[in-house]
Amino acid sequence: MKRMRILLLGSGGQLGWEVHRQLFCLGDVFAYDYPQIDLTKPNEIVKLIQNDKPDLIYNATAYTAVDRAESDEKNARMVNATTPGEIAENCQKRGIGLIHVSTDYVFDGQKGGDYVEIDKPNPLNVYGKTKYEGEEYISQSGCMHLIFRTSWVYSRRKGGFLEKVFDWARTNRELRIVVDQIGNPTWARMLAVLTTSTIMPKGQEFITGFFEQHHGLYHLGGKGAVSRFEFTKAIIDFLPESDPLRQTRILTAMTVDFPSPAARPAHSALNCDKFEKDFGIQIPAWHESLQLSLIS
Ligand SMILES: NC(=O)c1ccc[n+]([C@@H]2O[C@H](COP(=O)([O-])OP(=O)(O)OC[C@H]3O[C@@H](n4cnc5c(N)ncnc54)[C@H](OP(=O)(O)O)[C@@H]3O)[C@@H](O)[C@H]2O)c1
């Protein structure tokens, strides 16, 4: 069996870090992250594709600074849309499979329920808008692709939401967390497992057959919709009894209490039934993943 050659972009991010560990069992991995690669320079990425000659590209990069993107639209668009579009065109020309990740922020949150794949996006901010443009470029390129839209990605890595909560709790006895934003907390490790070793073909010769069976857009996040308040409360409640941070009081707040440059959708939780049905996989409940992430 010929081993796959896999190009991983964004190996230092929350998701990319976990994906790197999953891809080992699937083939030869060529992993890069900023500043070694810079998605604001599409030509560099094209050269990388020419040199490494991958069978599969996993794009875990993104311009994820939602507020900063409002005043840095040009770079956000390059990273989230223009260069992924360029990558997709190269994948199409060379018969390379592409896995790309997108966001619940393509939606405006006004539906009043969980979003399915055929719901119409209407992003409220530059991040969501540029991520949606990226999805469109990829699907229009005609390359073999899977796009996984996910939500509220967290990990134990520095800068991730869990560490932020612990940092806030170390310096505040009470935390005020918004109760009017609803999403699916998604453990980066779970997302990595479900988008790589669990579903991907083993061996280069199976790539085309795989993408013939599975392609297009899927919603994939931790199962269950919760508010940021409930999520944060669970993070604290799952700590061991002996942990002093467990005494932190979590109080409700509203989004209007924290003015920010970028508007956020109110209810952008994703319905992930299509993924479960097509891949025959049961997605773990968000709180089960959270518990595991805290002991890992
Ligand atoms: N985080 C969330 O809550 C969330 C929610 C929904 C969807 N998503 C999507 O999930 C995917 C993974 O997100 P994540 O949480 O793992 O994000 P992350 O931790 O911010 O990782 C993104 C990676 O992209 C890299 N990057 C940024 N600008 C770059 C550039 N110009 N050139 C090359 N690399 C660049 C970052 O490098 P630096 O760290 O050096 O900047 C980082 O390694 C993304 O597609 C994101 O849109 C995330």
Ligand as a Chemical Component Dictionary entry (heavy atoms), coordinates in Angstrom:
data_LIG
# 
_chem_comp.id                   LIG 
_chem_comp.type                 NON-POLYMER 
_chem_comp.pdbx_formal_charge   0 
_chem_comp.three_letter_code    LIG 
# 
loop_
_chem_comp_atom.comp_id 
_chem_comp_atom.atom_id 
_chem_comp_atom.alt_atom_id 
_chem_comp_atom.type_symbol 
_chem_comp_atom.charge 
_chem_comp_atom.model_Cartn_x 
_chem_comp_atom.model_Cartn_y 
_chem_comp_atom.model_Cartn_z 
_chem_comp_atom.pdbx_ordinal 
LIG N1  N1  N 0  -11.417 28.853 17.566 1  
LIG C1  C1  C 0  -12.735 28.791 17.414 2  
LIG O1  O1  O 0  -13.503 29.034 18.351 3  
LIG C2  C2  C 0  -13.328 28.386 16.085 4  
LIG C3  C3  C 0  -14.727 28.387 15.940 5  
LIG C4  C4  C 0  -15.270 27.999 14.722 6  
LIG C5  C5  C 0  -14.451 27.631 13.679 7  
LIG N2  N2  N 1  -13.109 27.659 13.835 8  
LIG C6  C6  C 0  -12.266 27.273 12.697 9  
LIG O2  O2  O 0  -11.516 26.117 13.079 10 
LIG C7  C7  C 0  -10.257 26.139 12.418 11 
LIG C8  C8  C 0  -9.147  25.961 13.440 12 
LIG O3  O3  O 0  -9.213  27.035 14.371 13 
LIG P1  P1  P 0  -8.258  27.102 15.642 14 
LIG O4  O4  O 0  -9.117  27.378 16.827 15 
LIG O5  O5  O -1 -7.348  25.937 15.648 16 
LIG O6  O6  O 0  -7.459  28.438 15.290 17 
LIG P2  P2  P 0  -6.043  28.939 15.822 18 
LIG O7  O7  O 0  -5.674  28.237 17.069 19 
LIG O8  O8  O 0  -6.108  30.424 15.771 20 
LIG O9  O9  O 0  -5.067  28.402 14.683 21 
LIG C9  C9  C 0  -4.984  29.016 13.433 22 
LIG C10 C10 C 0  -3.599  28.761 12.884 23 
LIG O10 O10 O 0  -3.479  29.524 11.669 24 
LIG C11 C11 C 0  -2.246  30.213 11.723 25 
LIG N3  N3  N 0  -2.247  31.418 10.903 26 
LIG C12 C12 C 0  -2.814  32.621 11.152 27 
LIG N4  N4  N 0  -2.484  33.493 10.195 28 
LIG C13 C13 C 0  -1.692  32.828 9.325  29 
LIG C14 C14 C 0  -1.020  33.186 8.145  30 
LIG N5  N5  N 0  -1.048  34.428 7.642  31 
LIG N6  N6  N 0  -0.294  32.243 7.498  32 
LIG C15 C15 C 0  -0.199  31.002 7.993  33 
LIG N7  N7  N 0  -0.797  30.596 9.094  34 
LIG C16 C16 C 0  -1.549  31.499 9.770  35 
LIG C17 C17 C 0  -2.078  30.565 13.183 36 
LIG O11 O11 O 0  -0.728  30.907 13.436 37 
LIG P3  P3  P 0  -0.436  31.955 14.638 38 
LIG O12 O12 O 0  -0.937  31.310 15.878 39 
LIG O13 O13 O 0  1.050   32.141 14.596 40 
LIG O14 O14 O 0  -1.211  33.191 14.288 41 
LIG C18 C18 C 0  -2.508  29.262 13.847 42 
LIG O15 O15 O 0  -1.469  28.318 13.895 43 
LIG C19 C19 C 0  -10.202 27.453 11.643 44 
LIG O16 O16 O 0  -10.582 27.216 10.314 45 
LIG C20 C20 C 0  -11.247 28.327 12.324 46 
LIG O17 O17 O 0  -11.783 29.286 11.443 47 
LIG C21 C21 C 0  -12.515 28.016 15.023 48 
# 
loop_
_chem_comp_bond.comp_id 
_chem_comp_bond.atom_id_1 
_chem_comp_bond.atom_id_2 
_chem_comp_bond.value_order 
_chem_comp_bond.pdbx_ordinal 
LIG N1  C1  SING 1  
LIG C1  O1  DOUB 2  
LIG C1  C2  SING 3  
LIG C2  C3  SING 4  
LIG C2  C21 DOUB 5  
LIG C3  C4  DOUB 6  
LIG C4  C5  SING 7  
LIG C5  N2  DOUB 8  
LIG N2  C6  SING 9  
LIG N2  C21 SING 10 
LIG C6  O2  SING 11 
LIG C6  C20 SING 12 
LIG O2  C7  SING 13 
LIG C7  C8  SING 14 
LIG C7  C19 SING 15 
LIG C8  O3  SING 16 
LIG O3  P1  SING 17 
LIG P1  O4  DOUB 18 
LIG P1  O5  SING 19 
LIG P1  O6  SING 20 
LIG O6  P2  SING 21 
LIG P2  O7  DOUB 22 
LIG P2  O8  SING 23 
LIG P2  O9  SING 24 
LIG O9  C9  SING 25 
LIG C9  C10 SING 26 
LIG C10 O10 SING 27 
LIG C10 C18 SING 28 
LIG O10 C11 SING 29 
LIG C11 N3  SING 30 
LIG C11 C17 SING 31 
LIG N3  C12 SING 32 
LIG N3  C16 SING 33 
LIG C12 N4  DOUB 34 
LIG N4  C13 SING 35 
LIG C13 C14 SING 36 
LIG C13 C16 DOUB 37 
LIG C14 N5  SING 38 
LIG C14 N6  DOUB 39 
LIG N6  C15 SING 40 
LIG C15 N7  DOUB 41 
LIG N7  C16 SING 42 
LIG C17 O11 SING 43 
LIG C17 C18 SING 44 
LIG O11 P3  SING 45 
LIG P3  O12 DOUB 46 
LIG P3  O13 SING 47 
LIG P3  O14 SING 48 
LIG C18 O15 SING 49 
LIG C19 O16 SING 50 
LIG C19 C20 SING 51 
LIG C20 O17 SING 52 
# 
